[in-house]
Amino acid sequence: MKKLINKLIHDYFGAHLDLRVRLFNVLAVAGVCNGFLSGVIVLDGESPLSTVVSLISGFASVAILIFNALTKRYRVSYIFTILFVFFGVFPILFFTSSGAYGSTPYFFVVAVA
């Protein structure tokens, strides 16, 4: 397990990567944690659609990380993240999870970072 963690840290946050790529990977990992945690938290009284959208955003963040590692096409990932997260996930979550009282604030904290 320790070897796997060290390999993942080297592959996604190693010194061989450009600083922008490492920062993008940090935010993508935060998106993974945020998506899955808010998906679990939203289960507490929110609509099922909010839970599904939160979990999909977590899986999309994982997919973006894997896409970056395999293809090294970072600009495509940046554009996809902007379009998917900011123009897709945020509005859907805002309107399906009671606005500021649902899981939307979790995503806005990641967006500001």
N, C-alpha and C positions, 0 to 999 in steps of 0.2 A: 504494500500500500504506500509506503514511504517513497519507493522508487517512482510510482505512478504520479504522486503529488509533485515530486521534484521535476519529473519530465514535463508535467503540465505547466509548472511555474517557469521552467526554462523556455518552453515553446511559446507561451503567451506573454511572458513578462521579462524575457532574457535581454541582456545587454546588446545582443546582435540586432534587435529590433529598433526601429526609429522611435523616438520619444512619443510622437503622435499616435503611432500604432499601439504602443504600450498603454497610453492613456485611454485610447478607444477600447482596448481590451479590459481595462479596469472598469470603465463604465458599462461595458457589455456584461461583465460578471456581476456588477451591481444590478443591472437589469434582470439578470437571471434570478438573483436572490429576491429582488423586489417583486418580480412577477409571481414566483412561487409562493412567497410569504403573503403577499396581498391576496393571492388566490385562496389561501387557507384562511386568512383573516376575514375575507369577504364572506366566507361561508356563514359567518355569524350575523345573519339577519339581512343580507343583501340579496339582490336578485341573482338567479342562476346565470343569467347572461353576463353579469359582472365577473363572476367566478371564472367562467369560460374565457372571457377576454383577458383576464389577468393571467391565467395559465397559458393561454396562447402566446401572450407577450413573453413569458418566461421561456417557452420553447423556441420562439423566434430569436431570442437573444442567444440561446445555445446554437441555433442554426447559423447565426451570423458569425459567432466565434469559430465554428468549424469551417465555414466558408472562407473566412479570412486565413485560417491556418493552411487550408488546402490550396487555395488559388492565389493568394497574395494580391488580390484585387481589392485594395482597401477603399478606393474612391467609390466603387459600386456599393460597398457595405455602408459607407457614410451616407450616401444618397438614399439607400433603402431604409436605413435607420431613421433618417429625417422624415421620409414620406410615411413609413409604416407607423412609427411611434408618435410623432408629433401631429401628423394629419389624420391618423387612423385610430390608434389606441386611446390617446387622450380624450378626444371628443366622445368616443363611444363610452368610455368609462365615466366621463363626467355626466352624461345623460342617463346612463343605466344604473349608476351607483349613488344616487342621491346627492350629486354634486360634491360639495366640499365635505360632506359627512360620510362619504364612502371611502373607496380605496384610491381616489384620484390624488389626494395630497401626497401619498407615497411616491407616486410617479412624478409629481411635480418637483419633489426634492431631488430625485435623480436627474431630472431635466435641467435643473438649475446647476447641479454639479457639472 
